[in-house]
Amino acid sequence: MIERRLVLEGPVNFRDLGGYETTDGRSVRWGRVYRSDSLESLTPADVARLEELGVRFVCDLRRDEECATAPSRMLGHPTIRIEHLPVGGIAAETKSMAARMLRGEIPELGVEAMAQVYLTILDLHPDSFSRVVARAADPARLPMVVHCTAGKDRTGVATALILGALGVDDETIAADYELTTEFHSLAKIAEVRPQLEAVGIEFAKVEAYWSAPRAVMAAALHGIRERWGGIESYLRGPGRISQATLDRLHLNLLD
């Protein structure tokens, strides 16, 4: 039985993007593209599992400082190549933002604010995001993994672009995004919620930051349509991806 989430000893949010249906009745192939939280926690058994999956390529969306602080366990692997495609901004500043919230300095960060964060990083980093999509279109780089630190914000945006370009509908993309709450966020929320409340922050007002509610991704997808005309228009415009690359994406990732 094919599983959405692959249980590893280290990363907790390692997931297969396969199985989602497209609006034209096709489906995304299993075992082609994986999304994950950071790979610095991979154990030797986890590395062996990735080798069994046939992983050839990793897109690391973390900033230089993040990579230096928590080096990927795939560095130096003889057959798996890592490409560093850094994405900065608030979505990359998880630790500093969290620390400010825990000091009571950020009392509110809601759904619309988080969606604007995603639109901002799309605006600032079209090259990084379009390269992720282009790598997913290249059979020589498949299977591949795309990840950031938590596997929520930057990875969520990148995988939304892949799924949207393949023709997966908004509701399904938002539901995939929300799975991060179950696999990654709930344990962290249990830890930080009492601390936030102790400094006077109402958790409901910052929940969109700590979890992955589908409303955030839905608002971001709506914003992409308003600002760029849709995912394909974003990729063809700011991302400078050719139609031939998008055609290869469909050819290699759809059944």
Secondary structure as the mmCIF struct_conf table of DSSP 4:
data_model
#
loop_
_struct_conf.conf_type_id
_struct_conf.id
_struct_conf.beg_label_comp_id
_struct_conf.beg_label_asym_id
_struct_conf.beg_label_seq_id
_struct_conf.end_label_comp_id
_struct_conf.end_label_asym_id
_struct_conf.end_label_seq_id
BEND BEND1 ARG A 4 ARG A 4
STRN STRN1 ARG A 5 ARG A 5
HELX_LH_PP_P HELX_LH_PP_P1 LEU A 6 VAL A 7
BEND BEND2 GLU A 9 GLY A 10
BEND BEND3 VAL A 12 VAL A 12
STRN STRN2 ARG A 15 ASP A 16
TURN_TY1_P TURN_TY1_P1 GLY A 18 GLY A 19
HELX_LH_PP_P HELX_LH_PP_P2 TYR A 20 TYR A 20
STRN STRN3 GLU A 21 GLU A 21
HELX_LH_PP_P HELX_LH_PP_P3 THR A 22 THR A 22
TURN_TY1_P TURN_TY1_P2 THR A 23 ASP A 24
BEND BEND4 GLY A 25 GLY A 25
STRN STRN4 SER A 27 VAL A 28
HELX_LH_PP_P HELX_LH_PP_P4 ARG A 29 ARG A 29
TURN_TY1_P TURN_TY1_P3 TRP A 30 GLY A 31
BEND BEND5 ARG A 32 ARG A 32
STRN STRN5 VAL A 33 SER A 36
BEND BEND6 ASP A 37 ASP A 37
HELX_RH_3T_P HELX_RH_3T_P1 LEU A 39 SER A 41
HELX_RH_AL_P HELX_RH_AL_P1 PRO A 44 LEU A 53
TURN_TY1_P TURN_TY1_P4 GLY A 54 GLY A 54
STRN STRN6 PHE A 57 ASP A 60
HELX_RH_AL_P HELX_RH_AL_P2 ASP A 64 THR A 69
BEND BEND7 ALA A 70 ALA A 70
TURN_TY1_P TURN_TY1_P5 ARG A 73 GLY A 76
BEND BEND8 PRO A 78 THR A 79
STRN STRN7 ARG A 81 HIS A 84
BEND BEND9 GLY A 89 GLY A 89
HELX_RH_3T_P HELX_RH_3T_P2 ILE A 90 ALA A 92
HELX_RH_AL_P HELX_RH_AL_P3 THR A 94 LEU A 102
TURN_TY1_P TURN_TY1_P6 ARG A 103 GLY A 104
BEND BEND10 GLU A 105 GLU A 105
HELX_RH_AL_P HELX_RH_AL_P4 VAL A 111 LEU A 124
HELX_RH_AL_P HELX_RH_AL_P5 PRO A 126 ALA A 136
TURN_TY1_P TURN_TY1_P7 ALA A 137 ALA A 137
HELX_RH_3T_P HELX_RH_3T_P3 PRO A 139 ARG A 141
BEND BEND11 PRO A 143 PRO A 143
STRN STRN8 MET A 144 HIS A 147
BEND BEND12 THR A 149 ASP A 153
HELX_RH_AL_P HELX_RH_AL_P6 ARG A 154 LEU A 166
TURN_TY1_P TURN_TY1_P8 GLY A 167 GLY A 167
HELX_RH_AL_P HELX_RH_AL_P7 ASP A 170 THR A 180
HELX_RH_PI_P HELX_RH_PI_P1 THR A 181 SER A 185
HELX_RH_AL_P HELX_RH_AL_P8 LEU A 186 ALA A 198
TURN_TY1_P TURN_TY1_P9 VAL A 199 GLY A 200
HELX_RH_3T_P HELX_RH_3T_P4 PHE A 203 LYS A 205
TURN_TY1_P TURN_TY1_P10 VAL A 206 VAL A 206
HELX_RH_AL_P HELX_RH_AL_P9 GLU A 207 TRP A 210
BEND BEND13 SER A 211 SER A 211
HELX_RH_AL_P HELX_RH_AL_P10 ARG A 214 TRP A 228
BEND BEND14 GLY A 229 GLY A 230
HELX_RH_AL_P HELX_RH_AL_P11 ILE A 231 ARG A 236
TURN_TY1_P TURN_TY1_P11 GLY A 237 GLY A 239
HELX_RH_AL_P HELX_RH_AL_P12 GLN A 243 LEU A 253
STRN STRN9 LEU A 254 LEU A 254
#
